[in-house]
Amino acid sequence: MQKLSTCDRATGRRPSDVESDEETAGAAAAEPGRPARVELAPAAPAQSLATSAPSPAASAQSPSTPASSPATSAPAPYPRRPWLWRMLPTPAGTPFTFFYGLVLLATSLFAEFGDPATVAALLERSSTDVAHLAQSPLVVLVASALWIAGGLASPYAIAFVFVLTTLERRIGGWRTAAVFVAGHAAATLATEIPVGLSVAAGQLPATSLHRLDYGISFGLMASIGALAGLFRAPLRAATLGLVSLVLVQDLLAFQDPLTNWGHPLALLVGLACWPLVRRWSRQEVSPRAEPRTPRAAREAG
């Protein structure tokens, strides 16, 4: 049996058929006017064409243009707000400072434009003097913290907004309220109990049991002292130095000795809270290490 060459196996034809075709082509070329016979190559199988041609899906998944899945892509971090905006209270970000500030705004407007006799009666009942503390201590401690001595134009009102907002963003609302209440209550009791003891000992007149004492200054001083513990050393020293200078001037003026001595005591309460506020600040920062989505950032205020 005659073996087929590689070319013959590809075309499926015998060598004898190739020789006859060449003789026929030569004869046709020798005869004038007769068209030459052209042999066409056999068509490639459909299966080979299908496997050689790239599919549209494969070209779409080409390595040069990788497809990215929206579900697996990480969300872009929400842009941080300006530092001045973060020092203002918001209902979602700093609810304690925001709603407490609204209450103080309402009472300050009432004290400014309300009936003078009604305002005087409310302030007298809210005073944390010895007589009221002996009768209803919890009521007067809360009521006295609902007013701002000096109204909205007082430096205490401006400092309240910035100090408590900053502190609440660092340690949270409930913890900020705890620092404020601790300073307010501790400084009030520390200044009024000696007065009651002095009156009982006969060293002060009985009129000392009744005095007008209200405001947020004690709680604010404690908040300033606690917030200073979260600052870096240069800013901490500048803050405490400025506050101490103001307190010394008030003590030298000697206009209201009990209140003037209560401010340094409240500041010491805030300084004593440094270990707590530093630990609370770390606890507030650690869950927020992940980048926020726009929705989560809006909810955080």
Stockholm file with secondary structure:
# STOCKHOLM 1.0

chainA/1-301         MQKLSTCDRATGRRPSDVESDEETAGAAAAEPGRPARVELAPAAPAQSLATSAPSPAASAQSPSTPASSPATSAPAPYPRRPWLWRMLPTPAGTPFTFFYGLVLLATSLFAEFGDPATVAALLERSSTDVAHLAQSPLVVLVASALWIAGGLASPYAIAFVFVLTTLERRIGGWRTAAVFVAGHAAATLATEIPVGLSVAAGQLPATSLHRLDYGISFGLMASIGALAGLFRAPLRAATLGLVSLVLVQDLLAFQDPLTNWGHPLALLVGLACWPLVRRWSRQEVSPRAEPRTPRAAREAG
#=GR chainA/1-301 SS CCCCCHHHHHHTCCHHHHHHHHHHHHHHHHSTTCCCCCCCCCCCCHHHHHHHSCCHHHHHTCTTSCCCCTTTSCCCCCCCCCHHHHTSCCTTTCHHHHHHHHHHHHHHHHHHHSCHHHHHHHHHHTCCCHHHHHHCHHHHHHHHTTCCTTGGGSHHHHHHHHHHHHHHHHHCHHHHHHHHHHHHHHHHHHHHHHHHHHHHTTSSCGGGGCCCCCCSHHHHHHHHHHHHTTSCHHHHHHHHHHHHHHHHHHHHHTSSHHHHHHHHHHHHHHHHTHHHHHHHHHHHHGGGCSCCCHHHHHHTC
#=GC SS_cons         CCCCCHHHHHHTCCHHHHHHHHHHHHHHHHSTTCCCCCCCCCCCCHHHHHHHSCCHHHHHTCTTSCCCCTTTSCCCCCCCCCHHHHTSCCTTTCHHHHHHHHHHHHHHHHHHHSCHHHHHHHHHHTCCCHHHHHHCHHHHHHHHTTCCTTGGGSHHHHHHHHHHHHHHHHHCHHHHHHHHHHHHHHHHHHHHHHHHHHHHTTSSCGGGGCCCCCCSHHHHHHHHHHHHTTSCHHHHHHHHHHHHHHHHHHHHHTSSHHHHHHHHHHHHHHHHTHHHHHHHHHHHHGGGCSCCCHHHHHHTC
//
